[in-house]
Amino acid sequence: MTTALAPELTAADRCDRCGAQAYIRARLVTGGELLFCAHHGREHLPALMDKAVDVLDETERLQETRISSMDQH
């Protein structure tokens, strides 16, 4: 399994469970893909690991965003 895929996820990519911004994409062996917010990714990825060909995890961007917003105050 690889942890880096192109292209990156954008704000237009939405979680398949709740519609929040997606930070995790799992491409499945069957050819489909699932998008998750950080919360649902942590919840569902462990069960998908044997079914995923590739996983892109950009949850570290949440920390960058949080630090950037704190710098503006």
ChimeraX commands (.cxc) that place a marker at each C-alpha (Angstrom):
marker #1 position 0.00,0.00,0.00 radius 0.5
marker #1 position 1.25,3.49,-0.84 radius 0.5
marker #1 position 0.62,6.58,1.24 radius 0.5
marker #1 position 1.21,9.23,-1.44 radius 0.5
marker #1 position -1.05,9.76,-4.43 radius 0.5
marker #1 position -1.56,12.62,-6.86 radius 0.5
marker #1 position -3.48,14.78,-7.15 radius 0.5
marker #1 position -4.03,16.16,-3.67 radius 0.5
marker #1 position -7.48,16.39,-2.18 radius 0.5
marker #1 position -9.18,19.77,-2.46 radius 0.5
marker #1 position -11.92,21.56,-0.55 radius 0.5
marker #1 position -14.35,20.22,-3.15 radius 0.5
marker #1 position -13.65,16.61,-2.05 radius 0.5
marker #1 position -16.24,15.60,0.54 radius 0.5
marker #1 position -16.48,12.78,3.07 radius 0.5
marker #1 position -18.68,9.93,1.85 radius 0.5
marker #1 position -20.12,9.52,5.37 radius 0.5
marker #1 position -20.95,13.06,6.49 radius 0.5
marker #1 position -20.15,15.53,3.70 radius 0.5
marker #1 position -17.36,17.35,5.57 radius 0.5
marker #1 position -14.12,18.16,3.74 radius 0.5
marker #1 position -12.24,14.96,2.91 radius 0.5
marker #1 position -8.65,14.55,4.04 radius 0.5
marker #1 position -8.32,10.81,3.37 radius 0.5
marker #1 position -8.83,8.90,0.11 radius 0.5
marker #1 position -8.77,5.10,-0.07 radius 0.5
marker #1 position -8.58,3.55,-3.54 radius 0.5
marker #1 position -10.00,0.06,-3.39 radius 0.5
marker #1 position -8.86,-3.16,-5.03 radius 0.5
marker #1 position -12.26,-3.32,-6.74 radius 0.5
marker #1 position -11.54,-0.03,-8.53 radius 0.5
marker #1 position -13.66,2.36,-6.47 radius 0.5
marker #1 position -12.54,4.97,-4.01 radius 0.5
marker #1 position -13.79,6.26,-0.70 radius 0.5
marker #1 position -13.28,9.74,0.72 radius 0.5
marker #1 position -13.34,10.45,4.45 radius 0.5
marker #1 position -12.99,13.39,6.79 radius 0.5
marker #1 position -10.34,12.83,9.48 radius 0.5
marker #1 position -12.93,11.57,12.00 radius 0.5
marker #1 position -14.51,8.97,9.71 radius 0.5
marker #1 position -11.14,8.01,8.27 radius 0.5
marker #1 position -9.89,7.06,11.73 radius 0.5
marker #1 position -13.11,5.13,12.26 radius 0.5
marker #1 position -13.25,3.19,8.97 radius 0.5
marker #1 position -9.71,2.87,7.58 radius 0.5
marker #1 position -8.59,0.02,9.85 radius 0.5
marker #1 position -11.33,-2.19,8.38 radius 0.5
marker #1 position -10.46,-1.12,4.82 radius 0.5
marker #1 position -6.70,-1.65,4.92 radius 0.5
marker #1 position -6.85,-5.13,3.35 radius 0.5
marker #1 position -9.26,-3.83,0.67 radius 0.5
marker #1 position -7.30,-0.69,-0.25 radius 0.5
marker #1 position -4.69,-0.47,-2.99 radius 0.5
marker #1 position -3.62,3.07,-2.06 radius 0.5
marker #1 position -4.39,5.44,0.79 radius 0.5
marker #1 position -3.78,9.18,0.71 radius 0.5
marker #1 position -3.86,10.68,4.19 radius 0.5
marker #1 position -3.66,14.48,4.30 radius 0.5
marker #1 position -4.87,14.88,7.87 radius 0.5
marker #1 position -1.62,16.68,8.73 radius 0.5
marker #1 position -3.09,19.64,6.81 radius 0.5
marker #1 position -5.55,20.08,9.67 radius 0.5
marker #1 position -2.67,20.85,12.04 radius 0.5
marker #1 position -1.16,23.33,9.52 radius 0.5
marker #1 position -4.52,25.10,9.21 radius 0.5
marker #1 position -4.90,25.28,12.97 radius 0.5
marker #1 position -1.41,26.76,13.43 radius 0.5
marker #1 position -2.00,29.29,10.64 radius 0.5
marker #1 position -5.26,30.48,12.19 radius 0.5
marker #1 position -3.61,30.80,15.61 radius 0.5
marker #1 position -0.82,32.96,14.10 radius 0.5
marker #1 position -3.41,35.46,12.87 radius 0.5
marker #1 position -4.63,36.23,16.40 radius 0.5
marker link #1:1,2 radius 0.2
marker link #1:2,3 radius 0.2
marker link #1:3,4 radius 0.2
marker link #1:4,5 radius 0.2
marker link #1:5,6 radius 0.2
marker link #1:6,7 radius 0.2
marker link #1:7,8 radius 0.2
marker link #1:8,9 radius 0.2
marker link #1:9,10 radius 0.2
marker link #1:10,11 radius 0.2
marker link #1:11,12 radius 0.2
marker link #1:12,13 radius 0.2
marker link #1:13,14 radius 0.2
marker link #1:14,15 radius 0.2
marker link #1:15,16 radius 0.2
marker link #1:16,17 radius 0.2
marker link #1:17,18 radius 0.2
marker link #1:18,19 radius 0.2
marker link #1:19,20 radius 0.2
marker link #1:20,21 radius 0.2
marker link #1:21,22 radius 0.2
marker link #1:22,23 radius 0.2
marker link #1:23,24 radius 0.2
marker link #1:24,25 radius 0.2
marker link #1:25,26 radius 0.2
marker link #1:26,27 radius 0.2
marker link #1:27,28 radius 0.2
marker link #1:28,29 radius 0.2
marker link #1:29,30 radius 0.2
marker link #1:30,31 radius 0.2
marker link #1:31,32 radius 0.2
marker link #1:32,33 radius 0.2
marker link #1:33,34 radius 0.2
marker link #1:34,35 radius 0.2
marker link #1:35,36 radius 0.2
marker link #1:36,37 radius 0.2
marker link #1:37,38 radius 0.2
marker link #1:38,39 radius 0.2
marker link #1:39,40 radius 0.2
marker link #1:40,41 radius 0.2
marker link #1:41,42 radius 0.2
marker link #1:42,43 radius 0.2
marker link #1:43,44 radius 0.2
marker link #1:44,45 radius 0.2
marker link #1:45,46 radius 0.2
marker link #1:46,47 radius 0.2
marker link #1:47,48 radius 0.2
marker link #1:48,49 radius 0.2
marker link #1:49,50 radius 0.2
marker link #1:50,51 radius 0.2
marker link #1:51,52 radius 0.2
marker link #1:52,53 radius 0.2
marker link #1:53,54 radius 0.2
marker link #1:54,55 radius 0.2
marker link #1:55,56 radius 0.2
marker link #1:56,57 radius 0.2
marker link #1:57,58 radius 0.2
marker link #1:58,59 radius 0.2
marker link #1:59,60 radius 0.2
marker link #1:60,61 radius 0.2
marker link #1:61,62 radius 0.2
marker link #1:62,63 radius 0.2
marker link #1:63,64 radius 0.2
marker link #1:64,65 radius 0.2
marker link #1:65,66 radius 0.2
marker link #1:66,67 radius 0.2
marker link #1:67,68 radius 0.2
marker link #1:68,69 radius 0.2
marker link #1:69,70 radius 0.2
marker link #1:70,71 radius 0.2
marker link #1:71,72 radius 0.2
marker link #1:72,73 radius 0.2
view
